[in-house]
Each structure stands twice: as structure tokens, then as C-alpha cells.
Amino acid sequence: MKKILLFLLLCTNFFLAGCQENEKFAKSFSTNDIFWIATDIHFIAPSLHDDGKEFQFIKKTAAGKDLDYQVASLSAFVAKAKKERPAAIILTGDLTLNGERQSAKEMAQIFSPLKAIDIPVLAIPGNHDIYDGWARRYQEDKKERIDQVSPADFKQFFPDGYKMAFDTDSASLSYAVNINKTYDFIFLDTNEYPIQNSRAQPHTGGQVKEATLTWLEDRLKTTENNQKIPIVFMHHNLYKHNPLIYKGYVLSNDKIVKKLFAKYHVPIVFSGHIHAQDIMKDPTGETSIIEVVTGSFAIADHSYGELQLQDNRIIYKRKQVNVETWAKENKKTDQNLRHHNTYLKNLFIKDGERLAYQQLLEQNVRDEEILDPVAKLVAKVNYNYFTGNDNYSSNQIAAIKDSEAYDNLKKYSPFLQQYLDYSLQDDNLSDQKIVVQPLK
């Protein structure tokens, strides 16, 4: 009898757990709703470091990311959302620094006030989020392995999209959401991660795996049959946004995916991964698909995208979170918060200068009169490129290329010169905003 009661109790608990997992998030969207898109936040929980020697090293190799004021910047983002009330917040991967379970948990807690005002967080993972062997705690001069985010953890901490989904992919963390009578959102998990805890570095590259391609086409067919427009969100890129640096960033099966998108009239794709703000049309001219890469929230000026859906138009604008305003409203006295824009820019500029110094020092250039001007030039152009402010006039480009710093760059670092040349001539589309009229 006791065994029967125990069996029934276990069955009841399992059933209740299943109900909780499949609980739906009730949310109705309408025409003209505005969605916010953020990507590559790379949050590390404050409880995982003491700002000691080992974490100082991590910060120096963080490629200009702000790792010191992440709670403040995300709190400012949430505070702005509470005021402006977007229909939902979309996160396109690399939510955590290196897949620390504690980071995902604490980040979800920062976003938790949005649930009370009916703003769901629709998230997909990036290459740093699931079973990342680099997940660490940093204490003084030591680092230790810690719990990693599993696929189940990801759905637990960021459940809204999965609860709202009309379908989920059994082979990945992909899912699809019915937004309104005109649009469906498809969230693609493009990452290549292990099936269990890992000791290896995260895999940079990505693809839409075979099983997910089948699921994706079925979802696109459903959207087409319902005479609706599909919009896709993913972490990896569809196009080469930089001809020098694209391996591991563009989908390895990009041609197959692009063909599928074109077949079902996907008008626009949103991605991240490269950290730079860039809007691009198909460089081959084969399709009319636009790809928008929103700049990393962790760098430069805490950018995010504002997406407005109308029946016959899709409108995207680049926006920023003003941490300084939030700091004043919350009576914060830290000067790096009170003057946060300057702090962020200086952080990124210094990293650009470090990159230039490193390249030239490797060529045995030691003259500071050469090093310093070249570093300042590279850092400035790099900052403009990553923030999507690279719309130079022909006169501005000519002035840069006539400078002594550019001549020295060309002489000592052909790679950096090529990188600079591309950054100066990104004339594909404006990177700050775009209006797309989709075919229906």
C-alpha cells in the first residue's frame, strides 16, 4: 500500500512539474507594437569575482567590454523598459560571459520586474551560453570551474519565449511565436555546443543543423499558409559583415539557410555575435533579405534595437541606454556611472589602441611618435565602426588616407590597413535605421 501511495505521489509530482514547464505566457501583441532587441550582453554575476588579479586579467582581454557596471547598465535598461513599455524584449544570444549558470540566474533576476508589467523576455542562446568550458569563478589570483548553463537551465531562467511558442524544435533551443495577425517570429538556435558539461573552450562557429532545418521549413510553411510574414532572430550571421573577419561568425551553411529564407519570403533577419552595429543587404544581390546586427550591449554606448511592426512596414532604429540619467535618478555617486558615456568610450578606445600597439610592436616598431598616432587613428575608426557611425564623406576618407598615421599603418601593418580601409568604406546601408516593406 505504501508503495502504491509513493508511486501515485511521484506521478502527481511529475504531472505538476510537466504542467509548470508547459505553462503558457499569456500575451497579446497588436499592430504598431514596439520590440526591443539586445545582444551579446556577456553578463558575469558579481558573486563570481572579487575584482582580484585573475579577474583584472579577464577585463584586460575583454575586447572593450564593460564588466564592472553590468548590473547598473542592465538595471537602467529595465528601468527604461518599465517607463516606455515595449511589447517584449528580445535577446539574441551571448547573455552570459562564458556560460556561468550563476550569471544566467542573476541576470534573470535583474529582468524579473518586467514580468509584473507583462513584458516578456524572448531569448535565444549564443555560442558562450550553453555548456561553456570557460565558466569560472575568479577569486584573488585563482580561478575555479563552476556550474555551466544547460539547455534545461536556459529554458528555466528565460522561459517566456518557450511558454509563448506555438512550436519548439526538439533538436535545439529554437522556437516560433505567433506575434499578431501579420507576423510570426522564429528564434533560431544556431550554436554548436556539447551535450553535457564541457572542459573545452566555446565553439565560435554555428549552423542550422539538419533536424532544425526541417523544423524551420515546416514553421515557414505554416507562416506562409497563414498568409503571414516571418521574421527571424539568431545569434550567428547570415552575411559576411566584414570581409576580413567572418570565419566563425557567418553560418557554416549560410547558402542553404539563405535559400530557405528567400523561398519563404523572410524580409529581415536579426543577429549578433560580431559585436558591431551593421545593417546589410544581400552582397550577392540574389535576394532582398536584410540582415540587422545590433551592436553588443556590453560595449561602447549600451546599444539596443527598437523594432516597430506595421502591417506593411518593418521599422528598425538603433537606440542607447542612458546610464547617466539612471545613476542621477538613483542617487549613485560613482563617477564612472555619473559620467558613464565617457567611461564606456574611453574603455573601448583604449582597447582599440592596445590592438594597434600590439600589431606594430610585433613588427618591431618602437618609436612612440609612430605608435601613438597610429593607435589613436585605429581606435577612433574602430569605435565608429562598432557603433555604426562609419558614414564618412569622401573628403573625410581622403583626409585620413593623406595622414602620416595612415602612411605608417600601411607601411607596418597591412592587415590593420585593410581593416581600416573596410571600416572607412562600409557604404552598403545606413547602420542606424532601416525601413523594410515586406512581401506578403
N, C-alpha and C positions, 0 to 999 in steps of 0.2 A: 504493500500500500504506500509506504514511504517513497519507494522507487517511482511509483506511478505519479505521485504528487510532485516529486522532484522533476520528473520528465515534463509534466504539464507546466510547471513553473518555468523551466528552461524554454519551452516552446513559446510561452507567453512573452517572456523577456525578449526572445529573438524576434517575435512578431512586432512587438513595440519598437524595438531598435530599427526594424525594417521600415516601419511607418515613419519614424523620425527621420531616417535617411532620405525617404522619398517624399517628405513633406514639401508641399509646393509653396513658393513665394508668390503671393497674390499681388500682382502689379499690373495696372493697365496703362499703356502708353497711347499717345494721341499724336495727330499731325502737329508739326511745328515743335515737338519736344526737342530739348537740347540735352545732349550727352557729353560727358567729359571723358577724355582719353588720356591716360598717363602710362608711361612705360619705363622700364629699366630704373626702378627706384633703388634697388640694391640696398635694402634696409638691413642693418645689423642691430640686433637688440642691445641696448645699453648694458643689460645684465651680462653680456658675453665678453665684455672687455673692461679693463681698468685704465685705459689710455697709457699703458706702460710701454716699455721698449719694443715689445713684439708688435703691438698694435700701431705704434708710431711707424714701424716699417711698412705695415699694411697700408697706412694712409699715404705714405710716400710713393707707393706703387699703384695708387688707386685711379690713375689717369684723370685727375682733376675732379673726382667725385668728392662731395662733401659727406664725410662720415661722422662729423661731430655734432651737427644740429639737425639730424634727421627727424627726431621726434617733434621738434619745433616746426620744421617745414611741412611735415605731414599734418600736424595739428592745425597749422594755418590753412592748409588745403581743405581739411574737413570743415573748419570754421567758415571758409568761403562757400563751401557747398551748402552748409546749413542756411546761409543767407540767400544764396542765389537759386537754390533748389533745382539742380539738374535732374533729369529724369532717371539717370543712372550714372555710375562711374565705371569706366571700362579700364582694365589694367592688362596690358599686352605683354606680360612676362618679365622675368628677372625682378621679381618682387623683393627677393632676399639677396643679400650679398653673395653668399655661397651655400644656399640651401639649408641654413640652420633652422631646425624645427622651432626653436625658441623665438627666432626672428619672425617667422611666419605667424606664430601665436601672438606676439606682442604687436605686430603690425595690424593684425585683425582687430585687436583691442582698440587701437587708435581709430580705426574706421567704424567701430561699433555704434557710436552715437547716430550714425546715418540710418540705422535700422528703424529707430523710433520715428523718423520723419519720412519713412517709406522711400529711401534712396538706396536701391540695391547696388552692390559691387559685383560687376561681372568680370571675372578674372580667368586668364589662362596662364600656364607656366611658361617660363623661359628656360634657356639652357642651364642657368645657375640654380634652378629651383628644386628639382627632384633628384633625390639620391646623389647629391654632390659630395664627392670625396674630400672636398676642401672645407667642409663645415667644421669650424673650430671655435673654441673659446680662447681668448687671449688674456693672460694674466702675467704681469711683470715681463720677464724675458722668456716666458714659456707659452706654448700653445698646446691644446689638447683636443682630440677628436670628440665630437658631440653628436647628439641625435640629429639625423637628417630628415628632411621632409619626404614623406612617401606620397604616392598618388592619393591614398585614402586621407592622409593628413591635409593635403591641398584642398580636397573637397570639404573636409571638416572646417578648416579655417576660412575658406572662401566659398561658401555653399550656395550663394544666391543664384548664380548663373545655372547651376545644376538643378536647383529647385524650380527655376523658371523654364527650363528647357522643355521643348516638345519632343526632343530626341537627344540621346547621348551616344557616343561611339564606344563600343565595348573594347576596342583595341587601343584607345588613347584617352586623353582627357578632353577631347573635342566635344562640342555640344552646339545645339541650334536653338534659337529663341524666336518666338513669334512676337514681333515688336508692335505692329499695328496692321491695318488693312492693306498697307502698301509695301512694307519692308519686313524681311527676315534677317536676323543677324546670325552668322555662322562663325563660331570661335574654334579655330584650328590649333591643335597641339602639334607643333612641328618639330618637337625636340627628340633627341636620341639619348635616352637615359637608361641606366641599368634596371633590372627587375628587382633589385634588392639593394641594401646598404652597400656603398662603394668606398674604395680606398683610392680611386683614381680621380684625376682632375676632370672637371666637367667637359663634355664634348661640345665644341663650339658650333659645329655644323648641324644642319637639320634637314628634314624632308617630310613630305606627307607620305607615310608608309602605305603599302599596298591595301591593307584592310581598311585603312582610313580613307583612301581614295574612293573605294567602293561606297563607303558610308557617305562621303562627301557628295558623290554624284547622285545618290539617292535623295539627299537633302536638297540639292539644287533642282532636281526634277520636281520634288514636292513644291518648292517655291515657284517654279515655272508653271506647274499645273494650277496653282492657286493665283496665277497672274500677279505675282508679287516680285519685288526686287531684292536680290541677295546682296548683303554687304558682309565682307569677310574681315576678320581680325585674327592676326597671328603674330608670332614673335620674329621669325626669320623673314628675310626679304624675298620679294618676287623678282626684283630687278637689281642690276649692279649699280648702286648709287655712287660708287667710286671705282673707277676702272683699275686703280692700283691696289685697293684693299677691298676685296669682295669674297675671297675664299673663306668658307665657314660662315658667311653672313647670308649669302643667297642660297635658297633651297637647292639641294643637290639634284632634285627632279623638277626644277623650275619650268622647263619646257612643257612637261606633262601637265603640271598644275595650271600653267597659263592657258594651255589649250582647253582645259576643262572649264576654267573661269570664262573664257571667251565663248565657249559653246552655250553656256547658260547666262550670258549677258551680265556678268558681275561688273558693275561700273567702277567700283573703287575698293581698294584693299588697304587696311591699316596695319602697320607693323612697327617694329622697334629694332633692338639688337645692336645697331651701329652707333647709337647714342647721338647721332647728328640729326638735325631737323632738315628734312628734304622731301620735296614733292616732285614726283617724276611721272611722265607719260612713258609708254612703251618705247624704249630706244630703237626697237626694230621697226616700229610702225605697223606691226602685224595686227595689233588690237587697239581698242580705245580705252583699255583698263588704266586707271590712275592708281599709283601707289603713294600713300602718305606715310612717311616715317616721322613720328613725333619724337622730338629730342628727349634725351634721358632726363627724367625728373631730378636725378642726383647731381646734375652739373649746371654750371653757367647761370641760369636765371629761373630754375624750377619751372620749366615749361610744361604745359599740357595742351591738349587739343580740345576745341569746342566744336562739336558736330551737331548741326541742325538738320533735321529731316523734314522736307516738304513733299507734297505729292509728286511734284515734277522737278525738284531740285535737291541736291545734297550740298550743304554749305559747311566748309571747314575753315576754322581760324585758329592760329596759334595764340595761346594766352600764357600768362605767367602768374605765379602766386607771389603776392607781396608780403613777405615775411616781416618786413619792417613795420608795416601797418599793424599786423597781428601782435608784434612784440610791444608796440606802444599801447595797444588796447589792453594787453595783458600785463602791463607794467613790468616788462622784462628789462633788466639793466645791463645785460651782457652786450658789449659794444659790437660784437660780431652779429648779433641779432638786430640791434638798433640800426646798424649800417650793413645789413645783410647783402644787399646787391653788390656793394663794393667788395665785401669779403668773398663772395662767390666768384666774381670776375677775377679778382687777384689770384684766387686759388687755381682757376683754370688757366689763366695767363702764365703763372709760374710753371705749371706742368708743361705747357707748350714750349716755354723757354728751356726747360730741362731736356725735352726731346731734342731740340736743336743743338744744345750744348753736347749732348751725348753723341749725336751723329757726327758733329765736327771734331770732337775730341778723339773719336775713333779714327779720324783721318789725320791725327797728329797736329791739328790746328790748336795752337796755344795762345795766340795773340788776342788779348781781350778786346782790342779795337776792331777785330774781325768778329769775334764770338758774340759780343753783346748786341751790336746792331742786327746781326743775322737772327739771333734768338728773339729779339723784340719783333722783328718782321714776321717770323714764322708764328709766334704766339698770337699776334694780332689777327693775321689772316685765318689761323686755325680757330680762334674764338668766333669770328664772324661766320665761318663755315658751319660750325657746330650749332650756332644759334639761328641759322637760316638767314643771316643778314649778309649774304655774299653776292648781292646785286650791284656789282661795281660798274661804273661808267667806263667807257673806252679811255677817257683821259686819266681816270684813277689807275687803271691797269697799266697804262703807259708809264705813269709816274713811278709806280712800284718797280716795273721792269727796267727803268732807267737808273734805279738807285744803286749805290755801291754795295749795299747789303745784298741785293738780289744777285749782283755780279759775283760776289763771294760765295753765295749759296750755290749758284750754278757751277762755280769752279770746284768747290769742295764736297758738295753733296748732291749729285744728280737725282737721287731718289727724292730728297726733300724739295728740290726744284720742280720735279714732275708733280709732286703732291700739291705744291703751292700753285702751279700753273692750273691744275684742275680746279682747285678751290677758288681761283680767280675767274674761272670761265664756266661756272655752273649756270648756264642760261636755258636749261630745259624748261622749267616753270618757276613761278614765284614760290618760295618756300613758306610764306607766311599765311597764305589763304588760297582757297580754290572753291569754285562753284562748278558742280558737275550736274548735267542734265541726263539722267539715265534713260535707257530704252526700256520700255515696259511691254 
